[in-house]
Amino acid sequence: MKKTRSNSLTLCIMKPIVYSFIAASAFAFLGCDYVNKPTSVTPGGGTTPTPNVVTRKVLVEDYTGHECGNCPAAAIKGQDLENLYHDQVVLLAVHAGYFADPAAAPFTDDFRCTAGTDWDTFFGISQGAGNPNGMINRKDYPAGTHIKNHNNWAAETSPFINQAADVKLSITPNYNTSAKTLDVSVKSKFIHALSANYKLSVVLAEDSIVGAQKDYSQNPSVITNYLFMHVLRGGINGSWGDPVNTAAVAANDSITKSYTGFAINPLYNENRLHVIAFLYNAATYEVIQVEEVKMK
């Protein structure tokens, strides 16, 4: 389904996914400022690949909106994948496009975010294909077949499961409870030698936000206590991340990126926040590895 209306925003406040049980409270906004510390590079000291014990994880992006009555069905498809593959799948719900705009009560919440809106515009999802739709590891861009209908997510995800990984990501968050600031470092340990250039995106997501959602499978179709999960709250290092390498990397090379002083909105539930990092090909945008950890 698709509506046509453009919208611009400058704040971070993003989208969620759903289940159907009553929980806590819906929350608001996050700033996108960040401080990028110098990159540290640790040479691997050889060309022999690390024994292949790491598998490639799958980033499933669900582009949605609280006034999209067909979007809860997509959220269920995503949850089915997580239930099946557990931590091999990382879900990210991105509120973007017309159906994510704040509207008359009860749809007053704003779960959009600058990063999510930038992604939605660049990949042509809500305006090009409509919600609900998504991407699986951002595969098939720029061929034009990167936008995947939620009914095809399972088939698009399964080939990645247990696939050997080229890199292992390790996330180390350090949250200052009193200052409500987050420092985070992400280590990329390359298992195989790679010649392409890669970028690292680090984002914040929140679970268990309660708000209003249209759901055409229900009667009445307005659910006021809908539970949104995997909500993209903002980009810790901007919308498109940072370059990790500008030259070929050898097997066993490690590259660490660190970010300090990222402000956490006090209205967010700090016990429900997650840090998600994904490494992607700078030319094709395909995600080659993704990782997720709790913020605290």
Secondary structure per residue as TSV (DSSP state, phi and psi in degrees):
chain	resnum	aa	ss	phi	psi
A	1	M	-	360.0	150.5
A	2	K	-	-153.5	136.6
A	3	K	-	-118.4	160.7
A	4	T	-	-119.1	109.5
A	5	R	-	-163.4	125.8
A	6	S	-	-86.5	161.5
A	7	N	-	-157.4	142.3
A	8	S	-	-122.7	150.1
A	9	L	-	-152.6	160.2
A	10	T	-	-125.2	-4.5
A	11	L	S	-103.9	161.3
A	12	C	B	-101.6	125.7
A	13	I	-	-161.3	63.9
A	14	M	-	-95.2	-170.2
A	15	K	-	-85.4	160.6
A	16	P	-	-126.1	179.7
A	17	I	E	-120.4	-178.3
A	18	V	E	-136.7	157.9
A	19	Y	E	-140.9	-163.7
A	20	S	-	-139.1	76.0
A	21	F	S	-149.9	160.0
A	22	I	-	-83.4	138.6
A	23	A	-	-146.9	-143.7
A	24	A	S	-72.9	-108.8
A	25	S	-	-148.4	151.5
A	26	A	-	-86.5	143.5
A	27	F	-	-125.1	177.8
A	28	A	-	-114.2	-112.1
A	29	F	-	-112.6	158.6
A	30	L	B	-135.9	137.9
A	31	G	-	-82.9	153.7
A	32	C	-	-105.0	9.0
A	33	D	-	-71.2	147.1
A	34	Y	-	-152.5	160.8
A	35	V	E	-119.7	123.0
A	36	N	E	-101.6	113.8
A	37	K	-	-80.1	162.7
A	38	P	-	-57.3	144.7
A	39	T	-	-74.6	137.5
A	40	S	E	-109.6	133.8
A	41	V	E	-119.3	127.6
A	42	T	E	-112.5	111.1
A	43	P	-	-61.4	147.9
A	44	G	-	-79.7	-25.4
A	45	G	-	77.7	20.9
A	46	G	S	177.8	173.9
A	47	T	S	-115.1	0.6
A	48	T	S	-80.2	122.9
A	49	P	-	-62.6	147.1
A	50	T	-	-61.0	142.1
A	51	P	-	-50.5	136.2
A	52	N	S	-78.0	91.2
A	53	V	-	-118.8	1.5
A	54	V	-	-107.7	133.2
A	55	T	B	-105.0	156.3
A	56	R	-	-79.2	128.8
A	57	K	-	-92.2	167.0
A	58	V	E	-121.2	125.6
A	59	L	E	-91.8	117.4
A	60	V	E	-108.9	111.1
A	61	E	E	-99.8	124.8
A	62	D	E	-110.7	110.7
A	63	Y	E	-93.3	123.9
A	64	T	E	-150.0	-177.8
A	65	G	-	-163.8	151.6
A	66	H	T	-72.6	-14.8
A	67	E	T	-102.7	13.9
A	68	C	-	-93.8	103.5
A	69	G	T	-70.1	-17.1
A	70	N	T	-94.1	-5.5
A	71	C	H	-70.6	-33.1
A	72	P	H	-57.5	-31.4
A	73	A	H	-63.9	-36.3
A	74	A	H	-69.1	-39.2
A	75	A	H	-60.5	-37.9
A	76	I	H	-64.9	-40.2
A	77	K	H	-60.6	-42.3
A	78	G	H	-63.6	-43.4
A	79	Q	H	-64.8	-35.7
A	80	D	H	-59.1	-40.7
A	81	L	H	-65.7	-41.2
A	82	E	H	-65.5	-39.9
A	83	N	H	-63.7	-34.4
A	84	L	H	-79.1	-44.7
A	85	Y	H	-107.0	-4.7
A	86	H	G	57.0	-129.5
A	87	D	G	-77.9	4.5
A	88	Q	G	-77.0	-12.9
A	89	V	E	-118.0	132.8
A	90	V	E	-116.0	118.7
A	91	L	E	-94.0	141.9
A	92	L	E	-140.8	114.5
A	93	A	E	-95.0	121.3
A	94	V	E	-114.4	111.0
A	95	H	E	-80.4	115.9
A	96	A	-	-158.3	152.4
A	97	G	S	91.7	-178.4
A	98	Y	G	-57.0	-41.5
A	99	F	G	-70.3	-10.9
A	100	A	G	-95.5	-6.3
A	101	D	S	-63.3	140.4
A	102	P	-	-60.5	144.7
A	103	A	-	-143.2	-167.2
A	104	A	S	-62.7	154.0
A	105	A	T	-51.2	139.3
A	106	P	T	-93.3	13.1
A	107	F	-	-96.0	50.6
A	108	T	-	-89.6	-15.2
A	109	D	-	-67.0	149.7
A	110	D	-	-123.9	104.3
A	111	F	-	-102.0	12.1
A	112	R	-	-75.9	169.6
A	113	C	-	-157.0	152.8
A	114	T	H	-57.3	-46.4
A	115	A	H	-60.9	-46.7
A	116	G	H	-63.7	-39.8
A	117	T	H	-66.5	-40.2
A	118	D	H	-61.6	-44.5
A	119	W	H	-63.3	-45.9
A	120	D	H	-59.3	-42.8
A	121	T	H	-68.4	-46.8
A	122	F	H	-63.7	-44.8
A	123	F	H	-86.6	-4.1
A	124	G	T	67.0	42.8
A	125	I	-	-87.2	-70.1
A	126	S	T	-65.5	-39.9
A	127	Q	T	-82.3	-26.5
A	128	G	T	-90.7	-44.0
A	129	A	T	-115.8	-24.3
A	130	G	-	90.9	165.3
A	131	N	S	-100.1	147.8
A	132	P	S	-87.2	140.5
A	133	N	E	-152.8	171.3
A	134	G	E	-160.5	-169.8
A	135	M	E	-135.6	148.9
A	136	I	E	-116.0	106.9
A	137	N	T	55.4	19.5
A	138	R	T	54.7	27.2
A	139	K	T	-68.9	149.2
A	140	D	T	78.9	11.4
A	141	Y	T	-93.1	137.9
A	142	P	T	-97.3	24.5
A	143	A	T	-63.5	-19.8
A	144	G	T	99.5	-0.1
A	145	T	-	-112.1	22.5
A	146	H	-	-76.7	-20.9
A	147	I	-	-83.8	120.1
A	148	K	B	-113.2	127.9
A	149	N	-	-65.1	143.7
A	150	H	G	-60.1	-25.6
A	151	N	G	-70.3	-13.7
A	152	N	G	-105.6	1.5
A	153	W	H	-61.2	-39.9
A	154	A	H	-63.2	-45.5
A	155	A	H	-66.4	-33.0
A	156	E	H	-77.7	-25.6
A	157	T	H	-83.2	-40.7
A	158	S	G	-56.2	-36.1
A	159	P	G	-63.9	-22.8
A	160	F	G	-81.0	-22.8
A	161	I	T	-66.7	130.2
A	162	N	T	66.6	12.5
A	163	Q	-	-73.8	139.0
A	164	A	B	-61.8	138.1
A	165	A	-	-93.3	151.8
A	166	D	S	-92.4	-14.8
A	167	V	E	-152.1	150.3
A	168	K	E	-114.8	130.8
A	169	L	E	-104.2	136.5
A	170	S	E	-127.5	122.6
A	171	I	E	-107.0	130.6
A	172	T	E	-123.1	100.9
A	173	P	E	-90.9	150.0
A	174	N	E	-138.1	103.5
A	175	Y	E	-99.7	127.6
A	176	N	E	-92.6	105.6
A	177	T	T	-63.1	-42.0
A	178	S	T	-73.1	-41.3
A	179	A	T	-83.9	-15.6
A	180	K	T	54.8	49.2
A	181	T	E	-126.3	151.7
A	182	L	E	-120.0	128.7
A	183	D	E	-106.6	138.9
A	184	V	E	-146.0	139.9
A	185	S	E	-124.0	145.6
A	186	V	E	-129.5	120.7
A	187	K	E	-100.3	126.7
A	188	S	E	-104.8	110.5
A	189	K	E	-103.0	111.9
A	190	F	E	-81.3	124.3
A	191	I	S	-84.1	-35.9
A	192	H	S	-123.2	157.4
A	193	A	-	-68.1	136.8
A	194	L	B	-133.3	142.5
A	195	S	-	-103.7	-18.8
A	196	A	S	-75.4	165.6
A	197	N	-	-94.1	142.1
A	198	Y	E	-128.0	154.4
A	199	K	E	-125.0	152.0
A	200	L	E	-114.5	124.7
A	201	S	E	-108.6	134.8
A	202	V	E	-125.6	123.4
A	203	V	E	-130.7	165.1
A	204	L	E	-112.0	137.0
A	205	A	E	-132.3	154.6
A	206	E	E	-131.9	142.4
A	207	D	-	-104.8	161.7
A	208	S	-	62.6	50.9
A	209	I	E	-101.9	128.5
A	210	V	E	-100.4	131.7
A	211	G	E	-165.2	-170.1
A	212	A	E	-91.8	141.8
A	213	Q	E	-148.0	136.8
A	214	K	E	-79.0	139.4
A	215	D	-	-145.0	104.6
A	216	Y	T	-70.0	-9.1
A	217	S	T	-83.0	-6.6
A	218	Q	S	-112.6	158.8
A	219	N	S	-138.0	110.3
A	220	P	S	-70.0	159.8
A	221	S	S	-85.6	-6.7
A	222	V	E	-98.1	116.6
A	223	I	E	-102.7	114.8
A	224	T	E	-87.2	-16.3
A	225	N	E	-118.3	41.6
A	226	Y	E	-70.2	140.4
A	227	L	E	-102.3	112.8
A	228	F	E	-92.5	131.7
A	229	M	E	-121.5	159.3
A	230	H	S	57.8	36.9
A	231	V	E	-74.7	120.4
A	232	L	E	-68.8	120.7
A	233	R	E	-102.6	-21.1
A	234	G	E	160.5	164.5
A	235	G	E	-91.3	121.0
A	236	I	T	-69.6	-32.9
A	237	N	T	-122.3	46.4
A	238	G	T	82.9	-172.4
A	239	S	T	-76.9	-30.9
A	240	W	T	-120.8	6.6
A	241	G	-	73.8	-160.8
A	242	D	E	-128.5	148.9
A	243	P	E	-61.1	137.2
A	244	V	-	-96.7	-38.5
A	245	N	-	-144.7	153.9
A	246	T	S	-124.3	6.5
A	247	A	S	-144.6	168.9
A	248	A	-	-58.0	146.5
A	249	V	B	-110.9	147.0
A	250	A	-	-93.1	158.3
A	251	A	T	-57.4	137.2
A	252	N	T	80.5	-0.8
A	253	D	-	-64.6	145.9
A	254	S	E	-125.5	135.7
A	255	I	E	-130.1	125.0
A	256	T	E	-114.8	130.5
A	257	K	E	-113.6	137.2
A	258	S	E	-128.6	144.9
A	259	Y	E	-134.7	138.3
A	260	T	E	-129.0	153.2
A	261	G	E	70.2	26.6
A	262	F	E	-75.3	121.2
A	263	A	E	-75.7	130.3
A	264	I	-	-100.3	124.1
A	265	N	-	-57.8	126.4
A	266	P	T	-63.9	-16.3
A	267	L	T	-79.6	-13.8
A	268	Y	S	-75.0	151.6
A	269	N	-	-84.2	103.5
A	270	E	G	-63.1	-19.6
A	271	N	G	-82.5	-6.6
A	272	R	G	-116.4	11.7
A	273	L	E	-93.8	143.5
A	274	H	E	-129.0	147.1
A	275	V	E	-103.4	126.3
A	276	I	E	-117.7	130.3
A	277	A	E	-123.4	137.2
A	278	F	E	-139.9	141.2
A	279	L	E	-103.8	128.9
A	280	Y	E	-135.0	154.4
A	281	N	E	-67.1	124.1
A	282	A	T	-65.9	-22.0
A	283	A	T	-92.9	-40.4
A	284	T	T	-103.3	-15.0
A	285	Y	-	71.5	3.4
A	286	E	-	-70.7	133.3
A	287	V	E	-80.4	124.1
A	288	I	E	-100.4	-15.7
A	289	Q	E	-162.5	149.3
A	290	V	E	-143.1	148.1
A	291	E	E	-144.0	155.1
A	292	E	E	-142.9	136.6
A	293	V	E	-139.3	157.5
A	294	K	E	-70.9	146.3
A	295	M	-	-67.7	-35.4
A	296	K	-	-143.2	360.0
